[in-house]
Amino acid sequence: MRIHTPLDCDLCTQGSHRCLALVHIQLDIKSAEHGLHDAVLWAIPLGQSQFDLAVEQTAVRQIGDKFTELSHSRLLSYDPLFTAELRRSFPETAFGALTQMRC
């Protein structure tokens, strides 16, 4: 699931992989609801305060209530989800996969 959340960590919000985004996201969740933080298994910073999260299926709704969920938003080619994949060849990117599915 893809979310938007302002964090205090500049490295995370800029999309840097030098920061442990998972720890920041889990701490943010833990401060609001104890036990729910374990449902977030992975967090990938995309930049512009956006993150791609791997979340246990049973907790998707609760996590979606905690953050601004962008999973169902319309994607554009300059979206942070796609720019995070700039070092990959076009067929390996999510944008490439979506383009092939539409054809």
GUMAR-523519 format. One record per residue: residue number from 1; residue in one letter; x, z, y of N, C-alpha, C in turn. Coordinates in Angstrom, 2 decimals, decimal comma, m for minus. Layout:
<atom seq="NUM" type="A" n_u="X" n_w="Z" n_v="Y" ca_u="X" ca_w="Z" ca_v="Y" c_u="X" c_w="Z" c_v="Y"/>
...
% end
This chain:
<atom seq="1" type="M" n_u="0,85" n_w="0,00" n_v="m1,17" ca_u="0,00" ca_w="0,00" ca_v="0,00" c_u="0,89" c_w="0,00" c_v="1,23"/>
<atom seq="2" type="R" n_u="0,41" n_w="m0,66" n_v="2,25" ca_u="1,19" ca_w="m0,76" ca_v="3,49" c_u="0,51" c_w="0,09" c_v="4,55"/>
<atom seq="3" type="I" n_u="1,32" n_w="0,89" n_v="5,24" ca_u="0,77" ca_w="1,81" ca_v="6,24" c_u="1,52" c_w="1,70" c_v="7,56"/>
<atom seq="4" type="H" n_u="0,91" n_w="2,23" n_v="8,59" ca_u="1,55" ca_w="2,39" ca_v="9,89" c_u="1,51" c_w="3,87" c_v="10,22"/>
<atom seq="5" type="T" n_u="2,66" n_w="4,43" n_v="10,57" ca_u="2,71" ca_w="5,83" ca_v="10,98" c_u="3,92" c_w="6,04" c_v="11,88"/>
<atom seq="6" type="P" n_u="3,73" n_w="6,68" n_v="13,01" ca_u="4,88" ca_w="6,99" ca_v="13,86" c_u="5,63" c_w="8,18" c_v="13,27"/>
<atom seq="7" type="L" n_u="6,91" n_w="8,01" n_v="13,03" ca_u="7,75" ca_w="9,10" ca_v="12,54" c_u="8,77" c_w="9,45" c_v="13,61"/>
<atom seq="8" type="D" n_u="9,32" n_w="10,64" n_v="13,51" ca_u="10,34" ca_w="11,08" ca_v="14,47" c_u="11,70" c_w="10,45" c_v="14,22"/>
<atom seq="9" type="C" n_u="11,89" n_w="9,82" n_v="13,08" ca_u="13,18" ca_w="9,24" ca_v="12,70" c_u="13,28" c_w="7,80" c_v="13,22"/>
<atom seq="10" type="D" n_u="14,18" n_w="7,55" n_v="14,15" ca_u="14,35" ca_w="6,21" ca_v="14,71" c_u="14,80" c_w="5,20" c_v="13,66"/>
<atom seq="11" type="L" n_u="15,63" n_w="5,62" n_v="12,71" ca_u="16,09" ca_w="4,71" ca_v="11,67" c_u="14,93" c_w="4,22" c_v="10,81"/>
<atom seq="12" type="C" n_u="14,01" n_w="5,11" n_v="10,47" ca_u="12,85" ca_w="4,73" ca_v="9,65" c_u="11,95" c_w="3,76" c_v="10,39"/>
<atom seq="13" type="T" n_u="11,62" n_w="4,07" n_v="11,63" ca_u="10,67" ca_w="3,24" ca_v="12,37" c_u="11,25" c_w="1,87" c_v="12,70"/>
<atom seq="14" type="Q" n_u="12,57" n_w="1,73" n_v="12,70" ca_u="13,20" ca_w="0,43" ca_v="12,95" c_u="13,39" c_w="m0,38" c_v="11,68"/>
<atom seq="15" type="G" n_u="13,11" n_w="0,20" n_v="10,52" ca_u="13,23" ca_w="m0,52" ca_v="9,27" c_u="14,58" c_w="m0,40" c_v="8,61"/>
<atom seq="16" type="S" n_u="15,38" n_w="0,57" n_v="9,01" ca_u="16,71" ca_w="0,74" ca_v="8,42" c_u="16,60" c_w="1,36" c_v="7,03"/>
<atom seq="17" type="H" n_u="17,39" n_w="0,84" n_v="6,11" ca_u="17,41" ca_w="1,40" ca_v="4,76" c_u="18,44" c_w="2,52" c_v="4,63"/>
<atom seq="18" type="R" n_u="19,10" n_w="2,89" n_v="5,74" ca_u="20,04" ca_w="4,00" ca_v="5,72" c_u="19,33" c_w="5,34" c_v="5,79"/>
<atom seq="19" type="C" n_u="18,06" n_w="5,33" n_v="6,06" ca_u="17,29" ca_w="6,56" ca_v="6,16" c_u="16,45" c_w="6,72" c_v="4,89"/>
<atom seq="20" type="L" n_u="16,17" n_w="7,94" n_v="4,53" ca_u="15,35" ca_w="8,22" ca_v="3,35" c_u="13,88" c_w="8,29" c_v="3,77"/>
<atom seq="21" type="A" n_u="13,27" n_w="7,13" n_v="3,89" ca_u="11,88" ca_w="7,06" ca_v="4,35" c_u="10,94" c_w="7,83" c_v="3,43"/>
<atom seq="22" type="L" n_u="11,21" n_w="7,81" n_v="2,14" ca_u="10,35" ca_w="8,52" ca_v="1,19" c_u="10,28" c_w="10,01" c_v="1,53"/>
<atom seq="23" type="V" n_u="11,41" n_w="10,60" n_v="1,86" ca_u="11,45" ca_w="12,03" ca_v="2,20" c_u="10,63" c_w="12,29" c_v="3,46"/>
<atom seq="24" type="H" n_u="10,76" n_w="11,45" n_v="4,46" ca_u="10,01" ca_w="11,63" ca_v="5,71" c_u="8,51" c_w="11,50" c_v="5,47"/>
<atom seq="25" type="I" n_u="8,10" n_w="10,49" n_v="4,71" ca_u="6,68" ca_w="10,29" ca_v="4,42" c_u="6,14" c_w="11,47" c_v="3,62"/>
<atom seq="26" type="Q" n_u="6,87" n_w="11,90" n_v="2,60" ca_u="6,41" ca_w="13,02" ca_v="1,78" c_u="6,31" c_w="14,31" c_v="2,59"/>
<atom seq="27" type="L" n_u="7,25" n_w="14,55" n_v="3,48" ca_u="7,18" ca_w="15,75" ca_v="4,32" c_u="5,98" c_w="15,69" c_v="5,26"/>
<atom seq="28" type="D" n_u="5,69" n_w="14,50" n_v="5,78" ca_u="4,54" ca_w="14,33" ca_v="6,66" c_u="3,24" c_w="14,62" c_v="5,90"/>
<atom seq="29" type="I" n_u="3,15" n_w="14,15" n_v="4,67" ca_u="1,96" ca_w="14,39" ca_v="3,85" c_u="1,88" c_w="15,87" c_v="3,46"/>
<atom seq="30" type="K" n_u="3,00" n_w="16,44" n_v="3,07" ca_u="3,04" ca_w="17,83" ca_v="2,62" c_u="2,58" c_w="18,78" c_v="3,71"/>
<atom seq="31" type="S" n_u="2,88" n_w="18,45" n_v="4,97" ca_u="2,47" ca_w="19,31" ca_v="6,08" c_u="0,95" c_w="19,30" c_v="6,25"/>
<atom seq="32" type="A" n_u="0,29" n_w="18,24" n_v="5,79" ca_u="m1,16" ca_w="18,14" ca_v="5,94" c_u="m1,90" c_w="18,60" c_v="4,68"/>
<atom seq="33" type="E" n_u="m1,39" n_w="18,23" n_v="3,51" ca_u="m2,09" ca_w="18,57" ca_v="2,27" c_u="m1,07" c_w="18,79" c_v="1,15"/>
<atom seq="34" type="H" n_u="m0,96" n_w="20,02" n_v="0,72" ca_u="0,02" ca_w="20,38" ca_v="m0,31" c_u="m0,34" c_w="19,73" c_v="m1,64"/>
<atom seq="35" type="G" n_u="0,65" n_w="19,19" n_v="m2,33" ca_u="0,46" ca_w="18,58" ca_v="m3,64" c_u="0,26" c_w="17,08" c_v="m3,60"/>
<atom seq="36" type="L" n_u="m0,26" n_w="16,56" n_v="m2,51" ca_u="m0,51" ca_w="15,13" ca_v="m2,40" c_u="0,79" c_w="14,34" c_v="m2,21"/>
<atom seq="37" type="H" n_u="1,82" n_w="14,98" n_v="m1,68" ca_u="3,08" ca_w="14,28" ca_v="m1,41" c_u="3,73" c_w="13,73" c_v="m2,67"/>
<atom seq="38" type="D" n_u="3,46" n_w="14,34" n_v="m3,82" ca_u="4,04" ca_w="13,86" ca_v="m5,07" c_u="3,46" c_w="12,52" c_v="m5,51"/>
<atom seq="39" type="A" n_u="2,33" n_w="12,13" n_v="m4,95" ca_u="1,69" ca_w="10,87" ca_v="m5,32" c_u="2,41" c_w="9,66" c_v="m4,72"/>
<atom seq="40" type="V" n_u="3,21" n_w="9,87" n_v="m3,69" ca_u="3,98" ca_w="8,77" ca_v="m3,10" c_u="5,30" c_w="8,68" c_v="m3,85"/>
<atom seq="41" type="L" n_u="5,49" n_w="7,57" n_v="m4,55" ca_u="6,66" ca_w="7,41" ca_v="m5,42" c_u="7,81" c_w="6,70" c_v="m4,74"/>
<atom seq="42" type="W" n_u="7,51" n_w="5,84" n_v="m3,76" ca_u="8,55" ca_w="5,06" ca_v="m3,10" c_u="8,06" c_w="4,66" c_v="m1,72"/>
<atom seq="43" type="A" n_u="8,97" n_w="4,60" n_v="m0,76" ca_u="8,64" ca_w="4,16" ca_v="0,60" c_u="9,71" c_w="3,22" c_v="1,09"/>
<atom seq="44" type="I" n_u="9,30" n_w="2,04" n_v="1,52" ca_u="10,22" ca_w="1,04" ca_v="2,05" c_u="9,93" c_w="0,85" c_v="3,53"/>
<atom seq="45" type="P" n_u="10,89" n_w="1,17" n_v="4,41" ca_u="10,66" ca_w="0,95" ca_v="5,84" c_u="10,68" c_w="m0,54" c_v="6,16"/>
<atom seq="46" type="L" n_u="9,65" n_w="m1,00" n_v="6,87" ca_u="9,54" ca_w="m2,41" ca_v="7,23" c_u="9,87" c_w="m2,66" c_v="8,70"/>
<atom seq="47" type="G" n_u="9,97" n_w="m1,61" n_v="9,49" ca_u="10,17" ca_w="m1,74" ca_v="10,92" c_u="8,85" c_w="m1,63" c_v="11,65"/>
<atom seq="48" type="Q" n_u="8,89" n_w="m1,46" n_v="12,95" ca_u="7,70" ca_w="m1,32" ca_v="13,79" c_u="6,78" c_w="m0,22" c_v="13,27"/>
<atom seq="49" type="S" n_u="7,37" n_w="0,86" n_v="12,75" ca_u="6,64" ca_w="2,02" ca_v="12,22" c_u="5,74" c_w="1,68" c_v="11,04"/>
<atom seq="50" type="Q" n_u="6,09" n_w="0,62" n_v="10,30" ca_u="5,33" ca_w="0,23" ca_v="9,12" c_u="6,16" c_w="0,51" c_v="7,87"/>
<atom seq="51" type="F" n_u="5,45" n_w="0,90" n_v="6,80" ca_u="6,10" ca_w="1,23" ca_v="5,54" c_u="5,28" c_w="0,65" c_v="4,40"/>
<atom seq="52" type="D" n_u="5,97" n_w="0,21" n_v="3,37" ca_u="5,33" ca_w="m0,22" ca_v="2,14" c_u="5,50" c_w="0,93" c_v="1,16"/>
<atom seq="53" type="L" n_u="4,39" n_w="1,45" n_v="0,64" ca_u="4,44" ca_w="2,62" ca_v="m0,23" c_u="4,01" c_w="2,27" c_v="m1,65"/>
<atom seq="54" type="A" n_u="4,69" n_w="2,86" n_v="m2,62" ca_u="4,23" ca_w="2,86" ca_v="m4,00" c_u="3,53" c_w="4,20" c_v="m4,20"/>
<atom seq="55" type="V" n_u="2,23" n_w="4,13" n_v="m4,47" ca_u="1,40" ca_w="5,33" ca_v="m4,54" c_u="0,67" c_w="5,36" c_v="m5,89"/>
<atom seq="56" type="E" n_u="0,57" n_w="6,54" n_v="m6,48" ca_u="m0,22" ca_w="6,67" ca_v="m7,71" c_u="m1,66" c_w="6,26" c_v="m7,42"/>
<atom seq="57" type="Q" n_u="m2,25" n_w="5,52" n_v="m8,34" ca_u="m3,59" ca_w="4,95" ca_v="m8,14" c_u="m4,63" c_w="6,02" c_v="m7,80"/>
<atom seq="58" type="T" n_u="m4,51" n_w="7,18" n_v="m8,38" ca_u="m5,50" ca_w="8,24" ca_v="m8,16" c_u="m5,48" c_w="8,80" c_v="m6,74"/>
<atom seq="59" type="A" n_u="m4,41" n_w="8,54" n_v="m6,00" ca_u="m4,27" ca_w="9,12" ca_v="m4,66" c_u="m4,34" c_w="8,09" c_v="m3,54"/>
<atom seq="60" type="V" n_u="m4,62" n_w="6,84" n_v="m3,85" ca_u="m4,61" ca_w="5,78" ca_v="m2,83" c_u="m5,58" c_w="6,09" c_v="m1,70"/>
<atom seq="61" type="R" n_u="m6,78" n_w="6,52" n_v="m2,03" ca_u="m7,78" ca_w="6,78" ca_v="m0,99" c_u="m7,34" c_w="7,93" c_v="m0,08"/>
<atom seq="62" type="Q" n_u="m6,81" n_w="8,99" n_v="m0,67" ca_u="m6,37" ca_w="10,14" ca_v="0,13" c_u="m5,19" c_w="9,79" c_v="1,03"/>
<atom seq="63" type="I" n_u="m4,26" n_w="9,01" n_v="0,52" ca_u="m3,11" ca_w="8,58" ca_v="1,33" c_u="m3,60" c_w="7,65" c_v="2,44"/>
<atom seq="64" type="G" n_u="m4,54" n_w="6,77" n_v="2,11" ca_u="m5,12" ca_w="5,87" ca_v="3,11" c_u="m5,84" c_w="6,61" c_v="4,23"/>
<atom seq="65" type="D" n_u="m6,42" n_w="7,77" n_v="3,90" ca_u="m7,08" ca_w="8,58" ca_v="4,92" c_u="m6,07" c_w="9,27" c_v="5,83"/>
<atom seq="66" type="K" n_u="m4,89" n_w="9,54" n_v="5,30" ca_u="m3,85" ca_w="10,25" ca_v="6,07" c_u="m3,15" c_w="9,34" c_v="7,08"/>
<atom seq="67" type="F" n_u="m2,96" n_w="8,06" n_v="6,72" ca_u="m2,24" ca_w="7,11" ca_v="7,56" c_u="m3,14" c_w="5,94" c_v="7,95"/>
<atom seq="68" type="T" n_u="m2,67" n_w="5,13" n_v="8,88" ca_u="m3,36" ca_w="3,89" ca_v="9,21" c_u="m2,97" c_w="2,86" c_v="8,15"/>
<atom seq="69" type="E" n_u="m3,92" n_w="2,51" n_v="7,31" ca_u="m3,61" ca_w="1,59" ca_v="6,21" c_u="m3,69" c_w="0,14" c_v="6,70"/>
<atom seq="70" type="L" n_u="m2,67" n_w="m0,62" n_v="6,37" ca_u="m2,59" ca_w="m2,02" ca_v="6,79" c_u="m2,69" c_w="m2,98" c_v="5,61"/>
<atom seq="71" type="S" n_u="m2,96" n_w="m2,46" n_v="4,42" ca_u="m2,96" ca_w="m3,29" ca_v="3,21" c_u="m3,95" c_w="m4,44" c_v="3,28"/>
<atom seq="72" type="H" n_u="m5,05" n_w="m4,25" n_v="3,98" ca_u="m6,07" ca_w="m5,28" ca_v="4,04" c_u="m6,05" c_w="m6,06" c_v="5,36"/>
<atom seq="73" type="S" n_u="m5,02" n_w="m5,84" n_v="6,15" ca_u="m4,89" ca_w="m6,56" ca_v="7,42" c_u="m4,39" c_w="m7,98" c_v="7,17"/>
<atom seq="74" type="R" n_u="m4,74" n_w="m8,86" n_v="8,06" ca_u="m4,27" ca_w="m10,24" ca_v="7,95" c_u="m2,77" c_w="m10,28" c_v="8,20"/>
<atom seq="75" type="L" n_u="m2,06" n_w="m11,01" n_v="7,36" ca_u="m0,61" ca_w="m11,11" ca_v="7,48" c_u="m0,21" c_w="m12,40" c_v="8,18"/>
<atom seq="76" type="L" n_u="0,78" n_w="m12,31" n_v="9,05" ca_u="1,33" ca_w="m13,46" ca_v="9,75" c_u="2,78" c_w="m13,64" c_v="9,33"/>
<atom seq="77" type="S" n_u="3,34" n_w="m14,81" n_v="9,56" ca_u="4,71" ca_w="m15,08" ca_v="9,09" c_u="5,74" c_w="m14,17" c_v="9,74"/>
<atom seq="78" type="Y" n_u="5,48" n_w="m13,64" n_v="10,94" ca_u="6,44" ca_w="m12,76" ca_v="11,60" c_u="6,14" c_w="m11,28" c_v="11,34"/>
<atom seq="79" type="D" n_u="5,24" n_w="m10,99" n_v="10,42" ca_u="4,90" ca_w="m9,63" ca_v="10,07" c_u="6,12" c_w="m8,89" c_v="9,51"/>
<atom seq="80" type="P" n_u="6,27" n_w="m7,59" n_v="9,78" ca_u="7,42" ca_w="m6,85" ca_v="9,26" c_u="7,55" c_w="m6,91" c_v="7,74"/>
<atom seq="81" type="L" n_u="6,44" n_w="m7,07" n_v="7,05" ca_u="6,50" ca_w="m7,17" ca_v="5,59" c_u="7,34" c_w="m8,37" c_v="5,17"/>
<atom seq="82" type="F" n_u="7,25" n_w="m9,46" n_v="5,92" ca_u="8,00" ca_w="m10,67" ca_v="5,58" c_u="9,39" c_w="m10,67" c_v="6,17"/>
<atom seq="83" type="T" n_u="9,55" n_w="m10,13" n_v="7,35" ca_u="10,88" ca_w="m10,12" ca_v="7,96" c_u="11,81" c_w="m9,17" c_v="7,22"/>
<atom seq="84" type="A" n_u="11,26" n_w="m8,23" n_v="6,46" ca_u="12,09" ca_w="m7,35" ca_v="5,63" c_u="12,76" c_w="m8,13" c_v="4,51"/>
<atom seq="85" type="E" n_u="12,29" n_w="m9,34" n_v="4,25" ca_u="12,80" ca_w="m10,16" ca_v="3,16" c_u="13,66" c_w="m11,32" c_v="3,64"/>
<atom seq="86" type="L" n_u="14,17" n_w="m11,26" n_v="4,84" ca_u="14,89" ca_w="m12,39" ca_v="5,42" c_u="16,11" c_w="m12,82" c_v="4,64"/>
<atom seq="87" type="R" n_u="16,75" n_w="m11,93" n_v="3,92" ca_u="17,98" ca_w="m12,28" ca_v="3,20" c_u="17,69" c_w="m12,92" c_v="1,84"/>
<atom seq="88" type="R" n_u="16,45" n_w="m13,12" n_v="1,50" ca_u="16,08" ca_w="m13,71" ca_v="0,22" c_u="15,70" c_w="m15,17" c_v="0,42"/>
<atom seq="89" type="S" n_u="15,77" n_w="m15,95" n_v="m0,66" ca_u="15,34" ca_w="m17,34" ca_v="m0,57" c_u="13,81" c_w="m17,36" c_v="m0,44"/>
<atom seq="90" type="F" n_u="13,27" n_w="m18,43" n_v="0,10" ca_u="11,84" ca_w="m18,51" ca_v="0,38" c_u="10,97" c_w="m18,23" c_v="m0,85"/>
<atom seq="91" type="P" n_u="11,25" n_w="m18,82" n_v="m2,03" ca_u="10,39" ca_w="m18,54" ca_v="m3,18" c_u="10,39" c_w="m17,08" c_v="m3,62"/>
<atom seq="92" type="E" n_u="11,42" n_w="m16,32" n_v="m3,27" ca_u="11,50" ca_w="m14,91" ca_v="m3,66" c_u="10,73" c_w="m13,99" c_v="m2,73"/>
<atom seq="93" type="T" n_u="10,29" n_w="m14,46" n_v="m1,60" ca_u="9,62" ca_w="m13,61" ca_v="m0,62" c_u="8,13" c_w="m13,52" c_v="m0,91"/>
<atom seq="94" type="A" n_u="7,50" n_w="m12,47" n_v="m0,38" ca_u="6,05" ca_w="m12,32" ca_v="m0,52" c_u="5,34" c_w="m13,46" c_v="0,19"/>
<atom seq="95" type="F" n_u="5,87" n_w="m13,90" n_v="1,33" ca_u="5,25" ca_w="m15,01" ca_v="2,06" c_u="5,31" c_w="m16,28" c_v="1,22"/>
<atom seq="96" type="G" n_u="6,43" n_w="m16,51" n_v="0,54" ca_u="6,55" ca_w="m17,67" ca_v="m0,34" c_u="5,55" c_w="m17,61" c_v="m1,47"/>
<atom seq="97" type="A" n_u="5,37" n_w="m16,43" n_v="m2,05" ca_u="4,41" ca_w="m16,27" ca_v="m3,14" c_u="2,98" c_w="m16,52" c_v="m2,66"/>
<atom seq="98" type="L" n_u="2,64" n_w="m16,01" n_v="m1,48" ca_u="1,30" ca_w="m16,24" ca_v="m0,94" c_u="1,07" c_w="m17,72" c_v="m0,64"/>
<atom seq="99" type="T" n_u="2,08" n_w="m18,39" n_v="m0,13" ca_u="1,97" ca_w="m19,82" ca_v="0,16" c_u="1,73" c_w="m20,60" c_v="m1,12"/>
<atom seq="100" type="Q" n_u="2,43" n_w="m20,27" n_v="m2,20" ca_u="2,24" ca_w="m20,96" ca_v="m3,47" c_u="0,86" c_w="m20,69" c_v="m4,05"/>
<atom seq="101" type="M" n_u="0,34" n_w="m19,49" n_v="m3,88" ca_u="m0,98" ca_w="m19,15" ca_v="m4,40" c_u="m2,07" c_w="m19,93" c_v="m3,68"/>
<atom seq="102" type="R" n_u="m1,88" n_w="m20,25" n_v="m2,41" ca_u="m2,89" ca_w="m20,98" ca_v="m1,63" c_u="m2,92" c_w="m22,46" c_v="m1,98"/>
<atom seq="103" type="C" n_u="m1,83" n_w="m23,00" n_v="m2,52" ca_u="m1,77" ca_w="m24,44" ca_v="m2,83" c_u="m2,51" c_w="m24,78" c_v="m4,10"/>
% end
